[in-house]
Amino acid sequence: MAGTPCGRLICDYPGPRPKYQGELLDIPNILVFKVPKGFGSRGSHNRFQVVPSYLTKDPKLVGKTRHQQAIDIMDESQSKFDRKLGEGTFQKSIATDMKEFINAGSVQGGEPKTQSCTVNNSESNLNAGQEGRMEEKQREEFMEVWAEMVKTGQDKMLRETIENKQPQSLAVYVKDQTWGITVFG
């Protein structure tokens, strides 16, 4: 049975978690993975890969955390892409290996969460040893993107994309940076 690096299927870390102070996002629950700048593209923008939580099952029933299940969904998307275009035709465009993720979090009930024991506490992650939490600079950056989406109404565009089950990308501009948000599933 798979689980987080500490062996749990559901994070039950009771430690302090910073509370989100912004307006709630108008989107369904999602799992979010930050990948390196330009990963899978020629651009140098930041990128989040997003999987709707409704595509995952209860971790206790399947023996994998929701973030692990989301990684499997993205891996299947990469496999479909390779089969369609021919494996090796293009640079790998979807991060699916634990070492490729900078951090992971989620949005639950409209509130961004910066916790993922599966990714953030994995051995190769810079956040390892923090009980799945992101280090402060990463946390602030994560929160800024979601706050900007509420401010500009792009959270509603993301909701529509998810509800219509349209795998696609959106661009969000925060300060002087562009963030690509790619929805899978």
C-alpha positions in Angstrom: 0.0 0.0 0.0 1.4 3.4 -1.0 1.3 6.5 1.2 3.2 9.6 2.1 6.9 9.4 2.9 5.9 9.0 6.5 3.6 6.1 5.6 0.2 7.8 6.0 -2.6 7.8 3.5 -4.1 11.0 4.9 -2.0 13.7 6.5 -3.0 14.1 10.1 -0.2 16.4 11.1 -1.6 18.5 13.9 1.0 21.2 13.8 0.3 24.9 13.0 -0.7 25.7 9.5 -1.0 29.3 8.3 -4.6 30.4 7.6 -5.5 31.8 4.2 -6.6 35.4 4.6 -7.9 36.1 1.1 -11.3 35.8 -0.6 -12.5 32.2 -1.3 -11.9 31.0 -4.8 -15.0 30.0 -6.9 -13.6 26.7 -8.0 -14.1 23.0 -7.2 -11.6 21.2 -5.1 -8.3 20.7 -6.9 -4.8 19.2 -6.4 -2.0 21.6 -7.5 1.6 20.8 -8.5 4.2 23.5 -9.2 6.7 22.5 -11.9 10.0 24.2 -12.9 9.8 27.3 -15.1 9.4 26.4 -18.7 8.9 22.7 -18.0 7.5 21.1 -21.2 7.5 24.4 -23.1 9.8 26.9 -24.6 8.6 29.6 -22.3 10.1 30.7 -19.1 6.9 31.2 -17.1 5.9 29.5 -13.9 3.5 26.6 -14.1 1.0 24.8 -12.0 -0.4 21.4 -13.1 -4.0 21.0 -11.7 -6.1 17.8 -11.3 -9.7 18.1 -10.1 -10.2 16.2 -6.8 -13.4 14.6 -8.1 -11.2 12.4 -10.3 -9.6 10.8 -7.3 -11.0 8.2 -4.9 -11.0 7.8 -1.1 -7.3 7.1 -0.2 -8.3 4.4 2.2 -10.1 2.5 -0.6 -7.4 2.7 -3.2 -4.3 2.7 -1.0 -2.9 5.9 -2.5 -3.0 9.5 -1.4 -5.0 12.0 -3.5 -1.8 13.6 -4.7 -0.4 10.2 -5.7 -3.6 9.5 -7.6 -3.4 12.8 -9.4 0.2 12.0 -10.4 -1.1 8.8 -12.0 -3.8 10.8 -13.9 -1.1 13.2 -15.2 1.1 10.2 -16.1 -1.8 8.7 -18.1 -2.3 12.1 -19.9 1.4 12.1 -20.9 1.1 8.5 -22.1 -1.9 9.4 -24.3 -0.1 12.4 -25.6 2.9 10.2 -26.5 0.7 7.6 -28.2 -1.1 10.3 -30.2 2.0 12.1 -31.4 4.7 9.4 -31.2 6.8 8.9 -28.1 9.9 11.1 -28.1 8.5 13.4 -30.8 8.4 16.4 -28.4 10.0 17.3 -25.1 8.1 15.7 -22.2 5.4 18.2 -21.4 3.8 16.9 -18.2 5.7 16.5 -15.0 4.9 13.0 -13.5 8.0 12.2 -11.5 8.2 13.2 -7.8 11.6 14.8 -8.5 10.1 17.1 -11.1 7.7 18.9 -8.7 8.9 22.0 -6.8 5.9 21.7 -4.4 2.3 20.7 -4.2 -0.8 21.9 -2.5 -4.6 22.1 -3.1 -7.6 24.2 -3.1 -10.4 22.9 -0.9 -13.7 24.6 -0.2 -12.3 27.7 -2.0 -9.3 27.9 0.3 -5.7 27.4 -1.0 -3.8 24.9 1.1 0.0 24.6 1.0 0.3 21.0 2.4 1.2 17.8 0.6 3.0 15.2 2.5 3.2 13.1 -0.7 5.2 15.7 -2.7 6.5 18.3 -0.2 7.8 15.8 2.3 9.4 13.5 -0.4 13.1 12.8 0.0 14.1 14.8 -3.1 12.0 17.9 -2.3 13.4 21.1 -0.9 10.5 21.2 1.6 11.3 17.7 3.0 11.3 17.5 6.8 8.6 20.2 7.2 5.7 17.7 7.7 4.5 18.3 4.1 4.3 22.1 4.4 5.9 24.5 1.9 8.7 26.8 3.0 7.5 30.4 3.6 8.6 31.9 0.3 7.0 29.2 -1.7 3.8 29.4 0.4 3.6 33.2 -0.2 4.0 32.8 -3.9 1.4 30.0 -4.0 -1.1 32.2 -2.1 -0.4 35.3 -4.4 -1.4 33.4 -7.5 -4.7 32.3 -6.1 -5.5 35.7 -4.6 -4.8 37.3 -8.0 -7.2 34.8 -9.7 -10.0 35.9 -7.4 -9.2 39.6 -7.9 -9.3 39.2 -11.7 -12.2 36.7 -11.9 -10.0 34.0 -13.5 -11.0 31.6 -10.8 -14.4 31.5 -12.5 -12.7 30.7 -15.9 -10.8 27.9 -14.2 -14.1 26.6 -12.6 -15.7 26.6 -16.0 -12.8 24.7 -17.5 -13.0 22.1 -14.8 -16.8 21.8 -14.9 -16.7 21.4 -18.7 -14.0 18.8 -18.4 -11.8 20.6 -20.8 -8.1 19.9 -20.4 -6.5 23.2 -21.2 -4.2 26.0 -19.9 -4.9 29.5 -18.6 -2.4 32.3 -18.0 -2.4 34.3 -14.8 -0.3 37.4 -14.4 1.0 38.2 -10.9 3.2 41.2 -10.6 5.8 40.7 -13.3 5.4 37.0 -13.7 3.2 34.8 -15.9 1.8 31.6 -14.5 0.5 28.9 -16.7 -2.2 26.8 -15.1 -2.8 23.5 -16.9 -5.9 21.4 -16.1 -5.8 17.6 -16.5 -8.5 15.1 -16.6 
